[in-house]
C-alpha cells in the first residue's frame, strides 16, 4: 500500500505532529514513517496505525481513496 504524498503530509501537518513524534507514538522506526510519508510501500497494518494516529481514515491517505 502506498500513501498519496500530498494527502499524507497534509494530514501530518493538520495533526500538529512531526514524523519523529509520530514514530515515537506508534513505536515505529523513523525510516518507516518517512517511507510512508514519501509514498513508499507499507503494510496495511502500518497504514491503519498511522491513519488512526493522524485522526484520518486510511482511504483519505490513499490516492483517489483506492488501494494500489
C-alpha positions as CSV (number, residue, x, y, z in Angstrom):
1,X,0.0,0.0,0.0
2,X,1.2,3.5,-0.8
3,X,0.1,6.8,0.6
4,X,-0.6,9.8,-1.6
5,X,2.3,12.0,-0.6
6,X,0.3,15.3,-0.6
7,X,-2.5,13.9,1.5
8,X,-0.2,12.1,4.0
9,X,1.9,15.3,4.5
10,X,-1.3,17.5,4.9
11,X,-2.7,15.1,7.5
12,X,0.6,15.1,9.4
13,X,0.6,19.0,9.4
14,X,-3.0,19.1,10.5
15,X,-2.3,16.7,13.3
16,X,0.4,19.1,14.6
17,X,2.9,16.2,14.9
18,X,6.3,15.7,13.4
19,X,7.4,12.4,11.8
20,X,9.6,11.8,14.8
21,X,6.7,12.3,17.2
22,X,4.5,10.0,15.1
23,X,7.2,7.3,15.0
24,X,7.7,7.5,18.8
25,X,3.9,7.4,19.5
26,X,3.5,4.3,17.3
27,X,6.7,2.6,18.2
28,X,7.7,2.6,14.5
29,X,11.1,3.4,13.2
30,X,11.7,6.9,11.8
31,X,12.6,5.4,8.4
32,X,9.3,3.5,8.3
33,X,7.3,6.7,8.9
34,X,9.4,8.6,6.5
35,X,8.9,5.9,3.9
36,X,5.1,6.1,4.4
37,X,5.0,9.9,4.2
38,X,7.0,9.8,1.0
39,X,4.8,7.4,-0.9
40,X,6.8,4.2,-0.2
41,X,5.2,0.8,0.1
42,X,4.0,0.0,3.6
43,X,1.8,-2.7,5.1
44,X,-1.9,-2.3,5.5
45,X,-1.5,-2.6,9.3
46,X,1.1,0.2,9.4
47,X,-1.1,2.4,7.2
48,X,-4.0,1.9,9.5
49,X,-1.9,2.7,12.6
50,X,-0.6,5.9,11.0
51,X,-4.0,7.0,9.8
52,X,-5.5,6.5,13.3
53,X,-2.7,8.4,14.9
54,X,-3.3,11.3,12.5
55,X,-7.0,11.2,13.1
56,X,-8.0,10.3,9.5
57,X,-9.2,7.3,7.5
58,X,-6.7,5.1,5.6
59,X,-8.8,5.8,2.5
60,X,-8.2,9.5,2.8
61,X,-4.5,9.0,2.6
62,X,-4.6,6.8,-0.5
63,X,-4.7,8.4,-3.9
64,X,-8.3,8.6,-5.0
65,X,-9.3,6.6,-1.9
66,X,-8.3,3.4,-3.7
67,X,-5.6,0.9,-2.6
68,X,-2.9,0.5,-5.2
